[in-house]
Amino acid sequence: MTEFTPFASLFGGALIGLSAVLLMAFNGRIAGMTGIVAGIIPPLETGWMWRAAFLAGAILAPALLVGAFGDTVGFDSPTPVAWLIAGGIIVGIGVQFGSGCTSGHGICGIARLSPRSIVATLTFMASTAATVFVIRHVLGGL
């Protein structure tokens, strides 16, 4: 069971929203993680340095918090690594067809009232709910 952490979750969500607003305000760019990652994979796009800095901050900030406070988040997955890799590939394909990822559509697109992003996010959420239902209740919790 996952522990309910309303204040940490609210603070984390506020920081994600703030980073999206600042990126849009200062660079005119949407904080979609797959687009940011794609921009630092060779051949490098123009503006790859801000993308690398954004990703470095996303990695270093939690590492600094762990170092400062000692709190860690445990991760244990009963899912075989091959399934995780296959799932990542499937999600990557979906990102290409959906013209963006959950962070781009769900955080930035909905905030801009983009109809395409609203439909995409509703599709993500419905697909997730259906997948969880099938895995837990139809297949018996693989």
Legacy VTK file of the C-alpha trace (Angstrom):
# vtk DataFile Version 3.0
C-alpha trace
ASCII
DATASET POLYDATA
POINTS 142 float
0.000 0.000 0.000
1.249 3.467 -0.879
1.416 5.976 1.958
-0.847 9.031 1.575
1.336 12.160 1.585
-0.883 15.172 0.844
1.566 17.922 1.775
4.591 16.439 0.012
2.408 15.709 -3.022
0.991 19.246 -3.056
4.484 20.729 -2.733
5.854 18.482 -5.499
2.934 19.318 -7.788
3.431 23.026 -7.143
7.120 22.719 -8.053
6.253 20.873 -11.276
3.738 23.575 -12.161
6.215 26.315 -11.310
8.907 24.750 -13.492
6.437 24.482 -16.386
5.430 28.139 -15.997
9.044 29.326 -15.760
10.098 27.309 -18.791
7.222 28.776 -20.815
7.867 32.309 -19.523
11.626 32.354 -20.100
12.037 30.010 -23.084
8.590 29.890 -24.649
8.767 26.096 -24.481
6.396 23.445 -23.152
7.738 21.232 -20.348
7.018 17.908 -22.034
9.644 15.463 -20.804
9.814 13.352 -23.958
10.369 16.432 -26.097
13.059 17.640 -23.724
14.814 14.254 -23.735
14.501 13.942 -27.525
16.248 17.301 -27.902
19.436 16.107 -26.206
19.772 12.913 -28.226
22.093 13.430 -31.231
21.701 15.035 -33.649
21.316 17.829 -31.111
18.576 20.368 -31.634
19.150 24.082 -31.240
18.753 24.896 -27.579
19.934 21.530 -26.279
21.726 23.193 -23.363
18.548 24.313 -21.583
17.165 20.798 -22.089
20.263 19.254 -20.496
20.030 21.746 -17.601
16.334 20.942 -17.070
17.042 17.196 -16.966
20.075 17.682 -14.708
17.871 19.616 -12.289
15.238 16.881 -12.380
17.911 14.374 -11.372
20.032 16.468 -9.000
17.237 18.079 -6.959
15.928 14.778 -5.540
19.504 13.598 -4.975
20.216 16.764 -2.970
17.051 16.266 -0.905
18.040 12.681 -0.124
21.489 13.887 0.870
20.104 16.688 3.041
17.265 14.833 4.775
18.098 11.161 4.248
14.603 10.262 3.043
14.431 7.819 0.183
11.565 6.390 -1.773
11.743 2.637 -2.051
11.075 1.037 -5.382
10.289 -2.605 -5.814
8.588 -3.971 -8.891
7.438 -7.550 -9.286
7.260 -6.925 -13.036
10.082 -8.522 -15.023
12.583 -6.046 -16.479
11.808 -7.226 -20.038
8.155 -6.231 -19.528
9.193 -2.820 -18.219
11.368 -2.265 -21.291
8.567 -3.406 -23.615
6.154 -1.060 -21.816
8.589 1.829 -22.252
8.849 1.136 -25.966
5.060 0.987 -26.305
4.730 4.284 -24.419
7.400 5.835 -26.674
5.424 4.799 -29.738
2.274 6.265 -28.191
4.074 9.529 -27.511
4.923 9.807 -31.211
1.335 9.123 -32.294
-0.099 11.376 -29.571
2.217 14.291 -30.391
3.418 14.481 -26.809
3.530 12.853 -23.421
1.485 13.080 -20.242
3.581 15.938 -18.881
3.293 17.985 -22.056
-0.424 17.393 -22.563
-1.519 16.934 -18.949
0.349 19.772 -17.285
1.028 22.319 -19.988
-1.653 21.541 -22.566
-4.576 21.520 -20.149
-3.277 24.719 -18.524
-3.425 26.328 -22.003
-6.950 24.900 -22.492
-5.804 22.987 -25.572
-8.677 20.752 -26.772
-6.162 18.268 -28.226
-4.362 18.024 -24.884
-7.600 17.617 -22.954
-8.663 14.734 -25.204
-5.172 13.197 -25.048
-5.093 13.382 -21.233
-8.578 11.873 -20.932
-7.414 9.077 -23.248
-4.289 8.489 -21.115
-6.350 8.311 -17.933
-9.039 6.037 -19.408
-6.386 3.711 -20.825
-4.613 3.588 -17.466
-7.827 2.811 -15.588
-8.734 0.071 -18.083
-5.233 -1.445 -17.876
-5.267 -1.514 -14.066
-8.751 -3.047 -14.059
-7.798 -5.779 -16.515
-4.519 -6.611 -14.774
-5.936 -6.646 -11.243
-9.445 -7.996 -11.765
-9.449 -9.950 -15.019
-5.940 -11.425 -15.046
-5.714 -11.764 -11.271
-2.949 -9.291 -10.536
-0.097 -10.631 -12.659
LINES 1 143
142 0 1 2 3 4 5 6 7 8 9 10 11 12 13 14 15 16 17 18 19 20 21 22 23 24 25 26 27 28 29 30 31 32 33 34 35 36 37 38 39 40 41 42 43 44 45 46 47 48 49 50 51 52 53 54 55 56 57 58 59 60 61 62 63 64 65 66 67 68 69 70 71 72 73 74 75 76 77 78 79 80 81 82 83 84 85 86 87 88 89 90 91 92 93 94 95 96 97 98 99 100 101 102 103 104 105 106 107 108 109 110 111 112 113 114 115 116 117 118 119 120 121 122 123 124 125 126 127 128 129 130 131 132 133 134 135 136 137 138 139 140 141
